[in-house]
Amino acid sequence: MATNLALDPDLLEQAFRVSGEPSKKAAVTRALHEFIARREQRRVAELFGTLLWDDAFDYKAERTRKPAAKR
């Protein structure tokens, strides 16, 4: 998809230099991927401490469970 953006040329040049990508397009694409990954990681981190824990769950018992028979 072709998109025209008015980007800060100094910021774009710096992103191009530090990314090590071969083109400005690749640098912007990489920056977008990294931005998305950081936001998704933040959402996962925000879940810590919010899940209900079942104190009766025995994780060691799950280790000894027999695997399902192969068909």
Backbone as a chain_set.jsonl record, in Angstrom:
{"seq": "MATNLALDPDLLEQAFRVSGEPSKKAAVTRALHEFIARREQRRVAELFGTLLWDDAFDYKAERTRKPAAKR", "coords": {"N": [[0.845, -1.16, 0.0], [0.696, 2.097, -0.932], [1.791, 4.964, 0.739], [1.809, 8.307, 1.677], [3.749, 10.208, 3.772], [4.494, 12.875, 5.958], [7.362, 13.079, 7.338], [9.629, 13.821, 9.994], [12.645, 14.841, 8.79], [15.2, 14.701, 10.016], [14.766, 12.954, 12.14], [13.993, 10.673, 10.746], [16.354, 10.157, 9.326], [18.105, 9.613, 11.44], [16.88, 7.3, 12.504], [17.234, 5.615, 10.335], [20.044, 5.43, 10.282], [20.704, 4.265, 12.846], [19.301, 1.885, 12.774], [20.474, 0.143, 10.985], [19.387, -0.865, 8.751], [18.963, -1.448, 5.189], [17.572, 0.489, 3.745], [15.514, 3.467, 3.893], [12.812, 2.894, 3.952], [12.839, 0.244, 4.913], [13.896, 0.745, 7.434], [11.862, 2.258, 8.636], [9.8, 0.369, 8.585], [10.903, -1.578, 10.265], [11.026, -0.092, 12.624], [8.301, 0.273, 13.131], [7.512, -2.393, 13.592], [8.992, -2.932, 15.933], [7.883, -1.024, 17.66], [5.225, -1.952, 17.849], [5.697, -4.466, 19.022], [6.781, -3.71, 21.526], [4.568, -2.39, 22.67], [2.743, -4.508, 22.826], [4.116, -6.162, 24.614], [4.029, -4.554, 26.868], [1.308, -4.623, 27.453], [1.016, -7.302, 28.196], [2.675, -7.351, 30.449], [1.207, -5.713, 32.119], [-0.77, -7.415, 32.907], [0.263, -8.991, 34.918], [-0.231, -10.103, 38.158], [-2.936, -9.74, 38.038], [-4.403, -11.948, 37.467], [-6.479, -14.617, 38.604], [-5.521, -17.026, 40.976], [-5.453, -20.494, 41.394], [-5.252, -22.08, 44.26], [-5.487, -24.775, 44.787], [-4.506, -26.091, 42.615], [-2.289, -28.481, 41.418], [0.692, -28.479, 40.2], [2.742, -30.321, 40.027], [1.473, -32.776, 39.915], [0.448, -32.681, 37.381], [2.69, -33.084, 35.878], [3.181, -35.81, 36.021], [1.211, -36.945, 34.611], [-0.069, -39.258, 32.302], [0.778, -39.454, 28.843], [-1.47, -38.99, 26.069], [-2.777, -41.75, 24.242], [-1.307, -42.806, 21.18], [-2.693, -42.603, 17.934]], "CA": [[0.0, 0.0, 0.0], [1.476, 3.331, -1.01], [1.371, 5.951, 1.725], [2.643, 9.497, 1.752], [3.839, 10.726, 5.128], [5.421, 13.985, 6.181], [8.16, 12.675, 8.493], [10.746, 14.681, 10.363], [13.789, 14.281, 8.062], [16.3, 14.385, 10.937], [14.363, 11.754, 12.87], [14.051, 9.568, 9.791], [17.763, 9.885, 9.05], [18.664, 8.978, 12.633], [16.328, 5.944, 12.554], [17.902, 4.879, 9.26], [21.429, 5.161, 10.705], [20.826, 3.358, 13.987], [18.66, 0.592, 12.534], [21.316, -0.732, 10.196], [18.615, -1.367, 7.611], [19.541, -0.979, 3.924], [16.804, 1.579, 3.144], [14.662, 4.196, 4.836], [11.565, 2.129, 4.053], [13.093, -0.887, 5.806], [14.086, 1.29, 8.776], [10.535, 2.617, 9.151], [9.091, -0.891, 8.81], [11.466, -2.178, 11.483], [10.6, 0.735, 13.758], [6.901, -0.04, 13.402], [7.478, -3.723, 14.209], [9.492, -2.817, 17.303], [6.887, -0.27, 18.405], [4.11, -2.852, 18.116], [6.159, -5.491, 19.97], [6.885, -3.102, 22.861], [3.217, -2.147, 23.187], [2.162, -5.802, 23.197], [4.796, -6.605, 25.83], [3.519, -3.743, 27.974], [-0.018, -5.144, 27.807], [1.212, -8.565, 28.911], [3.225, -7.009, 31.766], [0.134, -5.144, 32.933], [-1.603, -8.512, 33.405], [0.867, -9.605, 36.093], [-0.915, -9.791, 39.405], [-4.368, -9.544, 37.845], [-5.053, -13.236, 37.239], [-6.828, -15.372, 39.804], [-4.7, -18.219, 41.118], [-6.124, -21.609, 42.051], [-4.314, -22.663, 45.224], [-5.641, -26.231, 44.786], [-3.863, -26.645, 41.432], [-1.046, -29.172, 41.732], [1.451, -28.553, 38.951], [3.56, -31.538, 40.017], [0.608, -33.877, 39.478], [0.335, -32.566, 35.923], [3.928, -33.615, 35.277], [3.158, -37.266, 36.007], [0.068, -37.397, 33.806], [0.321, -40.09, 31.164], [0.414, -38.872, 27.551], [-2.575, -39.643, 25.355], [-2.364, -42.849, 23.35], [-1.18, -42.413, 19.765], [-3.662, -43.289, 17.067]], "C": [[0.898, 1.234, 0.0], [0.897, 4.346, -0.028], [2.341, 7.114, 1.693], [2.588, 10.042, 3.17], [4.815, 11.883, 5.166], [6.175, 13.666, 7.472], [9.266, 13.681, 8.74], [12.0, 14.11, 9.707], [14.964, 13.932, 8.969], [16.006, 13.099, 11.71], [14.439, 10.525, 11.964], [15.496, 9.18, 9.496], [18.425, 9.177, 10.227], [18.169, 7.527, 12.742], [16.999, 5.061, 11.504], [19.316, 4.491, 9.683], [21.5, 4.111, 11.804], [20.217, 1.982, 13.733], [19.576, -0.388, 11.807], [20.594, -1.328, 8.994], [19.162, -0.761, 6.317], [18.787, 0.184, 3.271], [15.966, 2.271, 4.21], [13.335, 3.469, 5.022], [11.731, 0.97, 5.029], [13.268, -0.411, 7.245], [12.745, 1.656, 9.41], [9.723, 1.361, 9.448], [9.588, -1.56, 10.084], [11.027, -1.405, 12.718], [9.147, 0.447, 14.126], [6.755, -1.411, 14.067], [7.921, -3.651, 15.669], [8.514, -2.058, 18.187], [5.727, -1.171, 18.812], [4.509, -3.897, 19.158], [6.252, -4.925, 21.39], [5.52, -2.851, 23.468], [2.55, -3.446, 23.609], [2.801, -6.341, 24.462], [4.278, -5.836, 27.038], [2.156, -4.258, 28.419], [0.088, -6.444, 28.591], [1.725, -8.274, 30.319], [2.153, -6.434, 32.683], [-0.787, -6.22, 33.502], [-1.034, -9.163, 34.665], [0.147, -9.14, 37.347], [-2.409, -9.607, 39.247], [-5.12, -10.854, 37.642], [-5.35, -13.931, 38.566], [-6.016, -16.664, 39.829], [-5.471, -19.272, 41.879], [-5.116, -22.292, 42.964], [-4.39, -24.187, 45.251], [-4.946, -26.881, 43.586], [-2.516, -27.241, 41.806], [-0.256, -29.37, 40.435], [2.321, -29.8, 38.883], [2.745, -32.741, 39.569], [0.456, -33.85, 37.96], [1.567, -33.125, 35.224], [3.887, -35.122, 35.128], [2.003, -37.828, 35.195], [0.573, -38.163, 32.593], [-0.08, -39.406, 29.859], [-0.717, -39.648, 26.895], [-2.027, -40.71, 24.413], [-2.305, -42.342, 21.922], [-2.156, -43.237, 18.939], [-2.99, -43.943, 15.921]], "O": [[1.767, 1.373, 0.861], [-0.314, 4.559, 0.031], [3.556, 6.92, 1.683], [1.51, 10.306, 3.703], [5.84, 11.869, 4.486], [5.688, 13.948, 8.567], [9.772, 14.311, 7.812], [12.392, 12.99, 10.034], [15.661, 12.951, 8.71], [16.889, 12.265, 11.908], [14.9, 9.464, 12.385], [15.817, 7.994, 9.425], [19.214, 8.251, 10.036], [18.955, 6.627, 13.039], [17.295, 3.895, 11.762], [19.741, 3.356, 9.468], [22.28, 3.164, 11.702], [20.576, 1.014, 14.404], [19.468, -1.601, 11.989], [21.131, -2.195, 8.305], [19.757, 0.316, 6.34], [19.304, 0.803, 2.341], [15.741, 1.728, 5.291], [12.796, 3.432, 6.128], [10.867, 0.738, 5.875], [12.834, -1.088, 8.177], [12.522, 1.392, 10.591], [9.029, 1.3, 10.463], [8.794, -2.05, 10.887], [10.695, -2.002, 13.743], [8.806, 0.384, 15.308], [5.965, -1.57, 14.997], [7.29, -4.248, 16.54], [8.334, -2.415, 19.352], [5.296, -1.163, 19.965], [3.74, -4.181, 20.076], [5.847, -5.583, 22.347], [5.328, -3.076, 24.663], [1.866, -3.49, 24.632], [2.112, -6.918, 25.303], [4.107, -6.409, 28.114], [1.873, -4.326, 29.615], [-0.664, -6.663, 29.541], [1.26, -8.884, 31.282], [2.192, -6.647, 33.894], [-1.506, -5.972, 34.469], [-1.769, -9.818, 35.403], [-0.054, -7.945, 37.566], [-3.097, -9.342, 40.233], [-6.35, -10.864, 37.647], [-4.575, -13.843, 39.519], [-5.851, -17.316, 38.798], [-6.081, -18.973, 42.906], [-4.227, -23.002, 42.493], [-3.443, -24.834, 45.698], [-4.812, -28.104, 43.547], [-1.695, -26.58, 42.442], [-0.507, -30.306, 39.676], [2.611, -30.288, 37.791], [3.275, -33.634, 38.909], [0.346, -34.902, 37.331], [1.478, -33.59, 34.088], [4.494, -35.666, 34.205], [1.836, -39.044, 35.101], [1.534, -37.753, 31.942], [-1.167, -38.835, 29.775], [-0.89, -40.839, 27.153], [-0.936, -40.566, 23.861], [-3.146, -41.547, 21.5], [-2.402, -44.411, 19.217], [-3.652, -44.566, 15.09]]}, "num_chains": 1, "name": "protein.A"}
